[in-house]
Amino acid sequence: MEPQNQPSLEDEKGNCKRCGHPFSPHLVIAFDTKDFTKGGELRCPVQGCNCFMTLSFDLKKNENVESE
């Protein structure tokens, strides 16, 4: 799916569509920072909130990800 066709995870006010908390501080966690093809997860940092989504990273062919 093209990026412009993907549904947004935040509403027009900048809040998460799932839990309603501000979307900006949600945490993106990669399962393996040396291999983003393994995906990751998105979590809400608000204490007691169970908002959680698994992620896949759409890396284009021949796109290099450098690590420190």
Buried (B, 14 or more C-beta within 10 A) or exposed (E): EEEEEEEEEBEEEEBBEBBBBBBEEBEEEBBEEEEBEEBBEBBBEBEEBEBEBEBEBEEEEEEEEEEE
